[in-house]
Amino acid sequence: MPGKLKVKIVAGRHLPVMDRASDLTDAFVEVKFGNTTFKTDVYLKSLNPQWNSEWFKFEVDDEDLQDEPLQITVLDHDTYSANDAIGKVYIDIDPLLYSEAATVISGWFPIYDTIHGIRGEINVIVKVDLFNDLNRFRQSSCGVKFFCTTSIPKCYRAVIIHGFVEELVVNEDPEYQWIDRIRTPRASNEARQRLISLMSGELQRKIGLKVLEMRGNAVVGYLQCFDLEGESGLVVRAIGTACTLDKLSSPAAFLPACNSPSKEMKESPLVHPPSHGCRSTHNSPIHTATGSRLTQNFSVSVPTLIYTGMGSGSAGKEGGPFKALLRQQTQSALEQREFPFFTLTAFPPGFLVHVGGVVSARSVKLLDRIHNPDEPETRDAWWAEIRQEIKSHAKALGCHAVVGYSESTSICEEVCILSASGTAAVLNPRFLQDGTLEGCLEQRLEENLPVGCGFCHIPYDELNMPFPAHLTYCYNCRKQKVPDVLFTTIDLPTDATVVGKGCLIQARLCRLKKKAQAEANATAISNLLPFMEYEVHTQLMNKLKLKGMNALFGLRIQITVGENMLMGLASATGVYLAALPTPGGIQIAGKTPNDGSYEQHISHMQKKINDTIAKNKELYEINPPETSEELIGSPIPEPRQHSRLLRSQSESSDEVTELDLSHGKKDAFVLEIDDTDALEDVHSLLTDVPPPPGFYSCNTEIMPGINNWTSEIQMFTSVRVTRLSSLNLTNQALNKNFNDLCENLLKSLYFKLRSMIPCCLCHVNFTVSLPEDELIQVTVTAVAITFDKNQALQTTKTHVEKSLQRASTDNEELLQFPLELCSDSIPSHPFPPAKAVTVEKASPMGEGNFRNRSAPPCANSTVGVVKMTPLSFIPGAKITKYLGIINMFFIRETTSLREEGGVSGFLHAFIAEVFAMVRAHVAALGGNAVVSYIMKQCVFMENPNKNQAQCLINVSGDAVVFVRESDLEVVSTQHPTANCQPLCAGGEVTT
C-alpha cells in the first residue's frame, strides 16, 4: 500500500564549532529514507542555521514505513576535504501509521554523535499520507497499536485478549564484520545503530501481522530485547499479548470493563493479578543439537520451597460442576494456541480465576554463527523448547495458561543462558473469545466466593498434587483450600485483602566457577544452575518468614553468567494475605556439638531471629485478626471430619511424611545448620537492614497497604560499577561484596531522597551484569512517590539524615563508581529552548485515592518537562491519549574516559543525554509524559589502560498525554455540559 512521507528541515541551534578559523560552522542536512537521499542548502558561517527547506517527499510502501527509520544527518561543509559529521537523528515513523495517532511529528530533536554525545538541536517537521490497503496478502501491519504497559491501557477496554505473540530476527553484528577493522569507531557505531533500528522496525511489523491474523488490533505488554552474541551475530526478539481494544469516550470510560464491587478498585489506576506457589524447572540431560553443538536443558523441582496451593479442584463441594465447565470452556478457548501465555501482570476484573504458582525454565546453549539471517530456525527452536516446558509445568499445576510471562538471556563468550518464567493460572474464558457479560456474572454467582480470596484457591486436585505442599482451608471464606505461602510473577490484585504494608525482598547469590571454553564451560554452568536456583528460593523463603509475611508478588529472578562467576538476583514484594495462614516463624535446627558455647550461640541467634520477626511485624503493621483454634484450618460446617480426612490421606502417602520436631512450633520453617555455609546464610539473613523510618520500597507498581498517594513523583536511574580488588575470592567474600554493593546502593538512594519523606520507592527494578572479568555492574530504576502520613516528619527526617550519613560515601573495600540520576531534574533538552512547551493544560489528573500536597517551588517553573515514570499511570493524573511506543537504542564511546570524569562522569552524562532524547521525541509527538519506562539494556565495557569505554543503552516506554485532575475540575466547572471525549481524542500540547 503506497504512502507519502514528507519532511521539512526548519532550523538548527547550538551547533558545535567546526571551523577553527571563524569559530563557526557551514552546516547542511542530509535527509535519508530507504535508498533516497535529499540535501538542504549549506547555511554558511552560523551556529544557529535557518534552513527552512522545501518539503522533501518520499513515495514508499507502508512496509518500508514500518521497517525504515527516518535518518537525518547534520554535516559541516568542507570545500577541499570530506565533509565532517556533526551528528544524526533517527525518527521512528510508526506512531503516525495507525488511527487515533498524531498527525505530525514536529519539534526540536537533539543531534546525537556516538563519540561526542549531543551536539546541538534541529527542528524537523514530519508528515505521512497513507492510503488504506485491504489486500489480505499485504506485508504491513499498519493500524496495530503497541503498548509497553503490562496492564490494559487507560482509556481503553479489552474486548478480547487473544494471547501470546512472539517473533525474532537475526543478523550479523557490524561490530564483528571484516570491514570494521578499517572503518572509524563512529562509522562502526552508526552502522550498528542503523541495523538495530531496521531490525526493530521489521520485528514490530511482523508481530503486527500476527496480531492481524488473530483478528486483534493491539499488542499489550510488548517487550523487545537485543541479544548481542558477539561473533555469532545479533538477535532482536520480542514478545507481547495480542488484544482487541476499544477506545472509551465517556467519563466512566476510564474504569475497567467489569466494575469491581469495591470502590477502591474502581478508583484505582491499576487492575492487578494474583499468584501462588513456586515450581522451578530447568530441563535435564545433555543432548546434542543441530550442528553438533552442545546444548543442555535442565529441570529442577524444589519441593521444599514450593509452598503453592490454591483452591480445590473437583474435590470441592461448592461449584464443582461449574468449575469443571469453566475449565472445559477455558481449555477449548486455549487449545488452538500453541503457547497460551500472557505478558500482562495486571488484569481486568474477573479475568483471572485461580493461580497455580510460579513456573520457570532455563536452558544453557552454545552459540554458533548465524549462517542465514532469513532463517533463524535454531533460535526459534531454542525458545520453543523453553516455552513447551513452561506449558507442561502449568498443566501439571492444573492450569491452562501462564500470566506475567517474561523471557531473558545472559551471554558470556560462546555460552548463553535462556530463561523464562511466569505464573500458572486458570482464566475466565469470557475474555478469550466472544462471549456475553452474563457469563461473567453467572460465574460470580455460582462460585459465590468473597472478594479478595478467590485467586488464592488452588486450581489442582489436592489428592493428586504435583509436589508436597501444606494446604489449609481459606482463612477468608473457609470453603476451599489455599497454600501456606504464595509465589507469583504478577502484581497484587486490587481486590486482594492485605494486612499491613508490603516490602521489597531480595535474594542475592554469587558462585565462583572455573574458567573454561565451549562445551566444558557450558557443562560447568549447567551443573551450577540448579543449586543456585535452590539457594535463591531458600533465601526468599527465609526472608519472607523473617518479615512475618506469607506471599510474594512481582517475583523476578535473574541469573547472570560471567567468565569466572555466576550471579543470581531475585526481587519481589512481600505481603501478608489475609486468606493465607499465619507464618510459623523460623526455627534453627541442626547437628549440635557438645560444645556449650556453640549451643549458646545458636540460642542467641534464635532469640535474635524471633526479635527481628516481632520488630518487622510492628514495622509493617502486620496484625491479622485472631482466629479461634477451632476454626483454624477447618472448613465450614464440618471441621473435624474434613481435617481427619486430610490427615489420613497424608499419612497414607509414601511421598509425604510429616516431620515431627521436638522443639519449637511444628509449623515453623526449619533452618538446618550443618556447615559453615549454612551458618553464614543465617548471619546474612539477620544483617538485612530495613529501610529507614519514613521509607518503603517494593518492585510492584503500587505498595500494598498505602492508598493516600500524592501527585509528587520522582523517577531515578542509578548505575554502580564495582571492580573486585582481591584475586583470591571465595564464595562467602563474593556474597558479602555483592550484598554490600546492593545495600549501599539502596542506602545512598534513601539518603538522596530524604527530602521526600514519607515516600515509597515503587517499581524498583534491579539488573545485574558481569561485563568483564572481576567487574560487577548493578543498575536500578525506580520511582519515588510521596504519600500523606499523620505524624511529625521533622523528627523522622533528622533521624534519617543521621543514620544515613555513612551511606553517602563509597565502600572503601571496593573500587566503586556510583551514579544516581534523577530523571525529572534534567531538562527536556540540554539547551535553553526557544519556545517552551506548555504543559499547564496537559499535566496530571488522578485515577486513585490521591490527596493534594504542596508542591516544591520548582514545580511552578514555566518550562514544561516531559515526565518519565516506570509506572503504567501517573499519580494524580488521567491519561487521555496514547501516542505510540518509544523504543530507542543508543551507543556512546569515548577515548578520553579520565578527562570526562571517569566511569561515573561518563555514565552520568550518557544517561542524561538518553533522557533528553526520549523527552524530545515525546514532545515532538505532542505528548507530555512517558509511562511504563524501562531501561532494558545497559551494557558497559571499559579499557582503563587505553582510557577507553563504550556503553550501549536500550530504553522503551509509552508516550502519552495526561491531564491534571485540578485542570479537569476547572474545565468541568467552566463547561458543565462537556464530557471527556475531546480529551481522549486530542489534548495535544501546544508550543
N, C-alpha and C positions, 0 to 999 in steps of 0.2 A: 504494500500500500504506500503510495507516494506521499511525501511530506516535504515541506519547505522550511528550512531553518534560516532565520535572518539575524544577523549580528551587526551591532554598531559599536565602534570604539569611540568613546566620548573624550576622555581626558586621562591624564596621569598626574600623580603628585608625589613629592618627596622621593624622587628617584635619586639613586646614588651618583656621585661624580665619577664620570668615566673618562673625561678628557682633562688631564692634569694641567694642560696649558691654560685652559679657560675656566677650570673648575665647574664645568657644565657638562651636558650630555646632549648628543644628537640622537634622539630616540625615535624609533618606529616600531610598529607592531605587526607580527605575522599571525593571522587567524587561520587555523587549520582544522578541518573536519574530514575524516577519511583520507582520501588522496588529493583533496582540493585545498589549495592554499591561496589566501588573499593577503595583500600587504597595504598598510597605510602609507601616507607620505611621511618623509623624515621631518620631524619638528626640530629645527636647529637650535642649539645652544639654550637649553632650558631644562630645569629640573622639575617643572610643572607643565608639561606639554598639553596643548589643547588640540587634539586631532579632529574631533567632531567629524568622523569619517562618514562616507556614504554607507548604505545598508549592504552588507555582504550577504549574498543569498546562496544557499546550498540546497540543491534538489536531490534528495536521497530517499531511500526506502526507510520505512519505520523500523525495520530490523536493525539498520545501521544507527538510527537514532537511539536505540536502546543499548547497542554494543559500544559505540564510539563515544568518548568524551570530547567536548569542545576544547581544543588546545589553543591557548593564547600565549604567544611568546613575545616578550619585550626585549629589543636588542638596541645596541648603540652602533650607529653607522660609522664605519671607517672607510676612508677613500682608498688607501693604499694597502690595507690589510684586511683580514677576515673580520666580519662584524663580531663584536663582543656581546655575549649573552648577559642580560641583566637578571632575568628570571622568567618563570612561567606561571600560568594559572590554568587549572583543569576544572571545567564546569560540567557537571552531570546534567544531561538534558531530561532524564527520566521523570523528574517531578512535573514537567509540563505535558506529559503524554497521557494522562488519564482525566476523566471527567471530575469536576469539582476542583481541579488543580489550579495553581496560579497561572495566569495568562502570560506573564512576563517575568524574566529574571533581570533585575536591574539593581545595580549598586556598586560600591567600591570593594574591589577584591584585592587582598594582599598579593603582591608579586613575590613569589617564593623561589629561592635558589637553594639547591641541596647543599651547597658549600657555605654560603654566606647567610642563609636564612631569609627573612623578609626584607625586601629592598624596595619599599615604596608601595603605591597602590595604583590601581587602574579602574576606571569607571566604564562598565560594559552594560549594554542592553541586549537581551536575547529574547527572540520570539519564535514560536513554532506554529505553523499552519499544517494541520493534519487532516487527511481525508480518511474517513472510516472505511474499513475494508472488511466485508463479511465472508471473505474466502475462507473456507474451512481448512485449507491447506497452507494458510499463511504461516510464516515463521516468526511473527512478532506476537508479543503478549501485551500490547498497549491497552490500558484500561484496568489492569490488575494493580491494586494498591498494596503497598508493602508497609508493614509496621514492625518496629523493633520491640515494642512493648509486649510483654508476655501475658497480658490480660486483654479482654475485649476493649478496643479503644473507646475513650469517652466520646459521647455524642454519636455513637453507633450502636446498633442492636444486632446480635448474632442470630441470623435466621437458621442456618445450618453450619455445623462445624464438621467439615468433610474429613479432615485427618492429615496425615503426615506427608510432606513433600520434601524431597532431597535431590541434590544434584552436585556434581563436582566436575571441574575442568582442570586439565593439566597442561603444562608446557615446560620448555627448558628455561632455566633461570639465566637471564642475561649476565648475571654476575659471574657465571662459570663458563661462558662461551669463549672460544678461542680469540675472538676479536676484542674481548675485554682486556687482553694483555697489551693492546696497542692504543686503546682509547682512554680519554681522560676520566678521572673519577666522576666528574659532573656528567659526562655523557653516559657513563655506566649507570649512575643512579637514575638519570632521567629515562633511560631505556627500561629500567626495572619498574619505575613508577607508571610509565605508559602501558607496559604489558599488564601490570596488575589491574589498572583501570579498565583495559579491554576485557580481561578475563572476568572481572567483577560484573561488567555490563552484560556479557554473554551469559554468565551464570544466572543473573537475575531474570534475563529474558527466558531462559529455559525453564526456570522454576515457574514463571508466569504461565508458560504454555501448559505445564502440568496442571496448574490450577484451573485453567480454562477447560481442559479435558474433564476435570472433576465437576465442571459447571459452577465453579466458585468465582469470586471477584476480588479476593483479598488474601494476603498471607500475613498472619499474626505470629509474633514470636520469631521473626526472621533473624537468624544468626548466621553470619558469614565469617569464615575463618581462613587464614592463609597458613599453609604448611611449607616452610622453607626447608626443603630436603637437600640442600647443597647441590652437589654434582648430580644427584638423582633427578632433580627438577623442581618445579614449583607447582603446588596444588592449591586451588581455591575451591572451597566446598561450602555448602550452605544447607541448612535445614529450616523448616518452618511448619506452620499449621495452616492448611487451606480452609478458608471460611467463605460463607456468603453473608455479607454485612449489609444492613440497611441504615441509611442516614436518618437520624432523628431530627425533628424540627420543632417540636413543641417544648414548652418549659419542662414538662416531665420527661422529655426525651433523654435527659442525661442519666436517668435511673436505669437499672438493669432491666432486661426483658421480663423476667419473672420477679415481681416485687417480693422482698423478704418480709416476713412477719414482724421483723424488728425495725424500729425507726432508725436506729443507729446504722443498720445495714443499708437502708435507703439513702442515708446521707453520706455514707462512706464513699470515698473516691475509688475504693478497690472492692473487688469481689474475689475473695481468696479461696483456696482449696485446702484439703486435708491430707492426712497421711498416717502411715503405720510402720511398724517393724522394719527390719532390715534383712535383706537377703543379698549377700555379696557373692559375685561369681566371677570367674575368670576363664576358664577353659582348661583343657587338660594336656594330653600328651603331646610331645614334639612330633611334628609331621612335616613332610616336605611339600612346599607349594610350587607353583609354576616357576619354571626357570631354575629348578633345583636349588632355590634359595630357601634357607631355613626359616620357618615361621613357627611360632609357638603360641598356642592359646592355652589358657588355664582357667579353671573354675574352682573356686574355693568356697565352701559353705562354712559359716561360722555360727554353729548352733547356739553356743552360749551367749552370743551377742545379738541374736535375732530375737528381740523381745517384741515380736509382731503379733498382733492379734486383732481380729476385728469381726464384728458381727457374726452371728451364727449363720451357718448355711441352711441346708434343708432341715436341720435338726430343730430349728426354732419353730415354736408354735405360731407366733404372730406373723401373719402374712407369708407363710411358707409357700403356698401355691402361687401367690402373686410374685414372690421373689423368683421362683422358677420361670414364670412367664417373662418377667423383666429380663432375666439373664438370657432367655431364649431370643427375645427381641434384640437385645444388645449384641448377642453373638451373630445374629443374622445381619445386623447393620454393619458389623465389622469384618465379617468373613470374606468379603470381597477385597479387603485391603491386605496387602502383603505385610505391612507393619502398622498396626493400629496405635501409633504413637502421637503424642500431642506435646508441643513445646510450651504450651501455656502453663503458668504457675498459679494463675488466679482465674476463676471461672464464674459464669452466670449462675445465679441461684438454681439449684435443682439439677445442675449438670453432673455433679459428682455424687454418687450414691454411697459407695464404700471405698475404702483404701486398704490395700493388702500389704503394703510395705515397700521398702526400697529394693530395687533390683539393679545390679550393676554387672558389667563385664569388662574385662581388659584383655588385650592381646598384644604380644610382642612380635614385631615384624622386622625383617631385614630389608632395607630399601635397595631397590635396583633401578637402574637408569630407565627413564621413560622413553621407549623406542618410538611409539606412535602417539602423539598428543591427542589425535582424534578418537582414539580407542582406549580409554582409561579403565579397561576391564579389571586389571589387577587391584587397583584401589577400590573400585566398586565392590569387588568380591570380598575384600577385607572388611568393609563396613557392613555388607550384607550378612556376613558371618556373625559379626558382633550383634547386629540387630536381631538376628534369628535367635541368638542365645538369650537376649533380653526378653524376647517374646515368649520363649519356653519357660523362663523363670516366672513371668507374670501368670502364665497358665497354671503353673504349679501352685500359685497362691490363690487360685480360683478367680482370677481376673482376666478380662479380655482386652484391656487397654493399658497403656503406660502414659502417665501425665508427668509434667515437669521434666521432660526428656531433654538431655543435652549430650553433646559429644565433644571430645577434646583429644589432642595429641601432645606428645612430648618427644622431641627428636634430639638425638645426640650422635654425631657422626653417621654411621650406617644403621643405627637402631632407632626404631620408632615404637612408642607405646600408644596404642589406640585404646581410649577409654570411653565408655558410655554408661549413663545412669539415668534412672527415673523412678517413678513411684507407680507400682501396680495398682490398678483401680477398676471399679465397676462403674460404668457411666449410664446416664439416662439416655435411652435410645431416641427420645424426642428431639434431642439436639443433633443427632447423627443422621437423620433422614427427615423427610417431610412428615409432619405429624400435626396434631392439634393440641391446643393448650389444655384441653380436658384431660388428655393422657397424663400430663404433668400433675394436674390437681388430683387425679384419681390415684396416682402413686402416693402422693402425700397422705391422702385419706386412708389408703389401705395399709401403709406402713405404720401410720399413727405413732410416729416417734417424736419425742420432744425435740425442738430445735436445739442444735448445739452438740449432739452426741451421735447422730446417725452415721456420720462419716467414720466414727471410731469403731463401729461394729465390724467384726471380721467377716470377710466375704467367703471364706473357705469353710469346709466342713471340719468341725473340731475333732471328729473321730478319725479323720484322715489328714492330719496336719502334716505339711511337708518338712517340719522341723519341730523339735521340742520347744514348747512355749508355755508360760503360765497364764491361763485365762481366768478372768473373773467376770461376774455379771456387771453390766454398766452401772456406774455409781450415780448416773442421772436418771435413766428410765427403768433400770432393774429388769429389763426384758431380754437383752441379748448380750453376748459375750464380747469383751474387749480385752486387749493385751495389757500388760503392766507397763510397757514402755513403747512409744511410737517413734519411728524414724521416717522422715519424709523429705522429698526434694522440692516441695511446693510451699507456697505461702500459707499462713494461718487463715482458715476460713473465717469470714466476718461473723458468721453465726455461732462460732465455737465459744463455749463457756470456759473462760480462763480465770484462774485465781491468781491475783497479784500481777507482777510485771515479768517480762521476759529478760533475757540477757544473751550476749554473744558468747558462744562456747567454741573453743578452738582446740584441735589436737595437732601437735607438731611432732615430726619424727624425721630423723636422719639416719642413714645407714651407709657405711663405707662399703665399697666393692673394689675388687682388683681391676686394674686397667687391662683390658683385653680387646681383641679385634673380632669383628664379624660374628661367626657362629658362637664362639666361646663367650663373647660379651653378651649376646642375646640370651644364651643359656643361663649365665650368671644372674642377669636381671630377672629372668623368668622364675628362677629359684627364690629370689628375694621378695618378689611382689606379694605372694600370698601371706607371708609372715608380716609384711608391712601393713597390709590391709587389716589383718587381725589386730595388730597393735594399735592402729589408728582407731578402730572401733572400740577397743578396750579403753583407750584414753577418753573417747567421747562418752562411753558409759560411766566411767569413774567420775568425770567432771559433771555429768548430768546429775548423778546421785549426790555429789558434793553440793550442788546448787539447790538440792531439795526439789527437783523438777522431774517430770515424767514424759516429756515429749520433745522432739527436735523437728524444727521446720526449716526449710531452705537449705538442707544439707548439701554441701558441695565438697567433694574430695578430689584433691589434685595430687597426682604422683608425677614428679619431675625427675628426669634422668640426666646425669652429668657424666663426666669422664671417670671419676673415681668415687661417686656417691649417688645415692638416691634420696630424695626428699619427699615427704608427704605432708600435706597441709589440709586439714578438714575444718570447715567453718559451718556453723549452724546457729539457729536461735532457739534457746531452750525456753520452754514454758511449762506451766502446771495446768494440765487439762482436768477440769472437774469430773469428767466422765471416767477417768482412769484412776486406779487405786493409788494410794499414797506411797511414795517410795520408801523402801525399808531401810535406807541408810547403807553405810559401808562398814563391813566387819573385816578386820585384819586377821588372817589365819596363816598357818604355815608350819614348817619344821622348826620348832623352837629348841635350841640347845639348852643344856643345863645351866648355862651362864646366867646368873641372876641379873647382871647389868643389861643383858640383851632383852630379857623379859621386861625389865623396867622401861627400856627404850621403846619396846613395842606398845606397852600400855600407855606410855606418854604420847606416842603417835596416835593411838586410838582415841585418846581424850582430845587431842588437837583436832582430829577429823570430826568428832562429834560437836565440838565447839564451833568449828567452821560451818557445819551444816546448819546449826542453830542461828549463827550470825547471818548466813545467806537467806534463810527463811525470813528473818526480820528485815533484812535489806530489801528484798524483793517483794515483801508484804504477802508472803505465802501463808495464808491462814484458812485452809479449807474447812468447811463446816464439819463438825464432828458427826460421825455416823455410829450408831449403836452396833455393838459386836454382833448382835443377832442378824443384822441386815447386811453386814459386810460380805461381799462375795455370794450373796444369796439372791435367787430370783424371787419374783412375786407371782403367786402367793404361796408357793410350796418350797421354802428354803431348804429344809432338811433333806427331802427326797432328792432334789437336784444335786446338792453338794455331795451326798453319798454316792450318787451315780457317777459323778465326775471322779471321785476318789477311787472307786472300784475300777473305772476304766484306766486310770493312771497306774494303779497297782498291777493290773493285768498286762500292762505293756512291758515288753522286754527292753525297749529302747529308752524309755523314760524312767529313771529311778530317782526317788526323792532323796535329797542329801540331808541327813539328819545332823544338824550342828549342835554340839553340846554346849556351845557358848553363844551369847547374843541372840538376836532375833532370827527366827527361821526365814523371814522374808528379806533379810539383809543381803546386799550384794557383797560377795566374799572376795577379798584380795588375798591371794596366796603368795606369801613371801618365801621363796625357796633359793634365792641367789641375790647377789649384789645388784643386778639389773632391776629386779623387782623392787628392792628397797629404794633404788634411785627413782623409780617410777612414782613411788609414794611421796618421796620428797618433792619431786617436780609437781605433783598434784597439789601439794599443800602450799607451794610457792606461787600459785596463780593468784595474782592480786586483782581484786575487783576494781571497777572504775572509781575515780574519786567521787566524793559527795556532789550531787547535782548533775552527774553524767550517767547516761545509759547508752548501751550500744546493742545493735542487732544487725543481722545480714539480710533480713526481710525488709519489705518496703515500709512497714509500719511496726512500731514497737508495741507488742501486746500489753494491754493494761494502761496505756496512755491515750486519752481521747482529746484532751484540750490543747491541740496544736495551734500555734500561731502562724502567721504568714511569713515569718522571718526564717529564711533558709540560707545555707552557705555550702556549696559543693567544694570539694577539695580533692586534689590528687597528690599523693606522696610517694616518692621513689627513694629507696635506700639501697645502696650497693656496698657490700662488705667483702673485703679480701681477707681470707683466713691467713693469719700470720704463722701459725705453728705448722710444721711439716709432719709431726708425729701425732696426728689427731686420732682420738678414739671415738667410738660411737657416743659415749657419755659427753665428751667435750663438744662434739658436734651438736648434740641435742641442746646443751647449755647455751652455746653460741647462737643457735637458731632461735631458742626461746627468748634470750636476751634481746636479740635483734627485733623480734616482733613486739615484745613488751615495751622496749624503749621507743619504738615507732608509735605505739598507741599512746604512751605517756607524753611524748612530745606533741601529739595532736591534741590531747586533753589540755596541755599547758597553753597551746596557742589559741584554743577555742574557749578559754576560761571566761572571757567576757560575755559569752552567750548563755551562761548558766542561768536557769536549768535548761539543759538541752539533751537531745538524743542523737547519736550517730546512727543513721539508718542506711540500709543497703550497703553495709561495709563489705567491700569486695577485695579480698587479698589474692594476689597472684605471685607465686614464687617461681624463679627460673635460675638456671645454672649456665650462664652464657659462656663461661670459661672455667678452666681448672682453678679450684680454690676461690671462685668468685660466686657470691650469692647475691641475687637481686630480688628484693621484695617491693611490690607495687600495691598500693591500696588506694581505692577510690570510694568515697562515701559522701553523704550529705548530712550536715548538722541542722536539725530542726529544733526550734525552741518551743517550749510549752509553759503554760502558766502553772504556778505552784504556790499555794498559800503558806508561805514561810519566809522568814527573813533571809534574803540572799546574800547580804553583805558578809555575814559570818562565814557562810559556805565558801564564798569567793576567796576570802582571806585564807581559810584553811587549805583550799586547793592550791593557791599560789605557794604556800609554804611547803606543801607535800610534794609538789611537782617541780620545784626549783632544780632538783638534781636531774630531771629528765631533759632540761634544756641543753645539757652538754652531752657530747657523744660518749659512748662507751670506750674507755681508754684501752681495753683489752683488744679491741678490733679496730682496724682501719676502716672508718665509715665515711660515707659521703651522703649526708642527709639532704632531702629535698621535700619541702612541703609547699604546695602551690594551691592557693585558693582561687577558684575559677572566677568568682564574682569580683575579685579585686583587680582583674585585668580588663582594660577597656576593650570594646568590640573590635578595635584595630589599634595598632601600636602608635598611630599618629593622630593628631587632633583633626577631627572630621570637619569638612567644610560645611556640611549640613547634618545636624544631629537627627537621629531617628527618634520620633516622638512616640513614647510608649505610655503616655498618661491615659489614653483611651483604650489601651490594649495591654493591660497588666493584670495580675492575678485575680481570680474570683473563687470563692470557697465551695468545695464539694463535701466537706465534712463538718464535724462539730468544732469549728475553729473560733478562737476569740481574738479580738483586736489587741494589738500590743504596740506600744510606742516604738516607732522605727528609729534607727540611728540617724544622726544628722546627714550622713552621706546618701540616705535614701531619697532626700529631696533634691538630688542633683538633677540638672536639666538634661544631662546626657543620658540617653537610654542605653542600657546594657542588655544584650540578649542573655536571658537566664539559662543556666545549664544545670540539669539535675539527673541523677540516675534513676529517679522515681518515675513512675508512669503518670504522675499527676503533679500538680503544684499546689501546696497548701494555701488555702485562702483564695483559690482561683478556679475558674471554669475554662476548660479547653474548648474552644469554639470551632477550630478547624485544624485538620492535619494537612500539611503541605507536602509531605513526602519524606523519605528517609535520607539521612546524611550518612554516607559511607565513604570515608576518606583514608588514604594511605600516604604516609609521608616518610621520606628518608632524609636524614641530616648527617653530614660528615664534616669532620674538621681535622686539620693538620697542625692546629695550634691549641691543643687542649689546655695546656697550662695557662696560656695567655687569656683564655676565655673563662677562667675561674675554676679550672679543674673539672672533675666529673659533675660536681654539684651545679656549678655555673652553667655548664654545657646543657645538662638535662633540664635545668630550670628554664633557660632561655628557649629551648626547643619546645617544651610543653606549653609555655606561654604563647609561642607562635602558633601551635596547633589550636589552642583555644581561640586565638584571634581569627584564624582562617575559618574555623567552624562557625563562629559568630557572624562573620562576614557573609558566608553562604546562606545562612538562615535569614539574615536581614535582607539579602537580595531577593529571597523568595517572598518577602512580606511577612515573615514570622518574627516573633519576639521571645521565643524560648526553644530549648532543646530538651525533650524528656526522654527517658529510657537511655540516657547517655551511658556508653560503656567504652572503656579503652581495652579492646580485645587483645591487643598485642603491643608489647613494648620490649623490643629486642635491643640490648645494649652490648656493644663489643668495643674493647679498649686495647690499645697497644701503647702502654706508657713509655716504653723505650723509644718509640718513634714519635711520641707526642701526638698520637692519632686516636680518634674514636669515631664510632658510627652508631647511629640509633635508628631503628625502624619502629614507627608507631601506626597502629590502625585503630580508628575510632568510628563509632556509629551512634545514631540516635534518631529520634523523630522530630522534625521541625514542625512547630505548632504555633497557633495564635491563641493566646489566653487573655481573659478579661477579668479584672478585679471585681470582687463582689460589691465593693462600695460603688464602683462605676456603674454596675448594672442596676444597683438600687437608685442611683441618680437618674439613669435613663428611664427606668420604670416609673419614677415619680414624675418626670417631665412628660413622658408618653405612656400613660396608663393603659392604653389600648394596644400597645405594641407587644409582640411576643418576641421570642429569642431566635426566630427563624433567620432574620437578616444577619444575626451574629454568627450563626452556623455557616452561612453561605459566604460571608465576607469577613469583616473585621480586620482587614489588612492595615498594617501600619503605614503612616504617611511620612514623607520626607520633606 
